[in-house]
Amino acid sequence: MRRSLLLSLVLLLLAPACKEGAETDAVSSKLSLERTELSSEEGSQRVEVAAQGDWILSSDAPWLLLHLFGERSSQTISGSGSEEVVLADWTANDTDEVRTATLTLYVGDDVRVSCILTQDAGIVHEVVPDENTSYSWMEMPAVPDHQKGNTYTHIMKVQGSYSRNYTFLWDRTNLLAPWVAYPLNKTLIDASSGSNTRTDDWGVDPLLPAYEQPVLINRSYRKYDEPTKWSGYDRGHQLPSADRYNYSDNWNANRQTFYGSNMTAQLSSFNQGIWGDLEGKVRDWSKGFDTLYVVTGCTVDGSTLKVLDDELKAITVPTHYFKALLGYAGASTNMRRIYEDLKDTGYYTAIAFWFDNAAYANKNYMLCKMSVDELESLTGFDFFVNLPAAIGSGPAADVEKSIGKHW
């Protein structure tokens, strides 16, 4: 509770400035918001009203509604004195235009404070990409027809253009993603022109109902038999937060990495040890390729352990974790010169890793390396299924059965 209160206070202290009116009885009227720049997805935030006497808070847009806890949403609400439990809810923007809304606080007969909120243009047609596009991405594993309804893609905006952030396969029984697939390159992890790169904006994935995913906003996983105690398992990212440090979309790509659907229960010493070290190395490797295609995942085969989320839903603890990496270095003459030895495989090279969800005394992750073919035998997944169409079945087989020298 103390940590939540402190976080709320920090958010309010760092809140965007709003235009304030005159003082009344030496007390300034004030609105404090967590943010004024909104993504195209639906969402909610707290609004703090500071006023003396009766006040009215109004939104001029039907897509931005207000309410007090337990009350019905409306464009206009009223109260008296300072109020910290006002919520502003906004709907998803399904248009191609940026839209704005103005929040206005009235105290007495005078306008005291106004705040303008801006919401990104909608990408409703890109959130669920066309099948012929999404399943042709190089990072995608094979998706059987009976599982296609369980795959979801998040979209990000980078340098003014929309593209896929990550795709995941969802297991509704165990409440986790068996795999998360995504592209990685220097641009996506570059935070040189921005700040606040790790948002820590723990949230609920809008692509799934809350009851079908872990809700891990307040804390990490709880013990199954003692819900008030920490389980010893971290909220382990499958797509790491640091893989999405690009700031061009107000860090929305990073926020998407904090959804419950991207989390699994990783033993803390594993998450912050050998696994974290490998995640850093993967980012280093990506800087040497044009694009690094990544599939990160886990398996629950043989697991007998459960943990709980904020809502006391049971989540299965994975027994093993894996990564499959496919590097491409043929986009330019200079890169083809550097990777000349990869000419026969279309300038592609691959490596894979397999780990127990356990503490490792030796953090040398290269001891856990293997070929993609070997990892496919362990997981049952067919990784990089689109590679044969790009370079031919023979070269693709060579890539997946060997570990290149560039790792």
Number of C-alpha atoms within 10 A of each C-alpha: 7 7 9 11 10 11 12 14 12 12 16 18 13 13 17 16 16 17 12 16 17 13 13 14 7 8 11 15 23 20 26 20 22 18 17 18 15 23 20 23 19 15 16 15 15 20 20 18 24 19 23 18 12 13 23 16 21 20 22 14 14 11 16 23 22 26 19 18 10 6 9 10 16 16 17 16 19 14 15 14 13 17 14 12 14 18 18 21 17 22 15 18 21 14 14 12 12 14 17 17 18 15 23 21 28 20 21 13 7 10 16 22 21 21 20 16 16 17 21 20 18 19 20 16 10 15 18 16 17 10 9 8 8 16 18 16 18 21 27 26 20 16 17 8 8 7 12 14 11 14 16 18 20 20 20 23 19 20 11 9 9 14 14 20 22 24 24 25 22 24 17 14 11 18 21 28 25 22 25 27 27 21 23 25 20 21 17 21 20 16 18 11 8 13 12 11 20 15 18 13 14 17 20 22 20 14 13 14 9 15 12 18 26 28 25 22 16 13 14 22 28 24 20 19 11 11 15 10 12 16 20 15 21 21 19 22 22 26 27 19 19 19 24 27 26 26 24 18 19 18 23 22 26 28 19 26 29 27 21 27 30 26 24 26 25 25 21 17 18 22 22 14 19 20 23 18 15 18 18 13 13 18 19 13 19 24 15 17 23 17 20 26 23 27 25 22 24 25 21 16 11 9 12 10 14 19 23 25 22 15 11 15 17 19 22 19 24 25 19 19 23 24 24 26 26 25 24 23 24 21 12 9 11 11 16 17 13 12 18 15 14 20 14 14 18 20 20 25 24 27 25 25 21 21 20 16 23 17 17 15 10 9 16 14 18 12 11 13 19 19 19 26 20 17 23 15 10 12 18 8 16 15 25 25 18 19 23 14 11 12 16 13 13 11 17 23 16 16 26 27 16 17 17 16 10 14 13
